[in-house]
Amino acid sequence: MSCPICTKVADQKYRPFCSRRCADVDLARWLNGSYAVPSSDPEDIERAAEETAQQAPKLH
């Protein structure tokens, strides 16, 4: 089995990763939303648009 981050051979201690570093890289990707699953639900799209509008800087 190869590491999903760097493709080196996986270490049994960190399986499926080869090292602690690759495990941490994967965790960081989960925490910052890189692995988010896109939604086609209209309510999710509307909610995302509202959140984006609220976060946009307002010009005075």
ABEGO torsion letter per residue (X at the ends): XBBAAAGBBBBAAAOABABAAAAAAAAAAAAAGAABBBBABAAAAAAAAAAAAAABBBBX
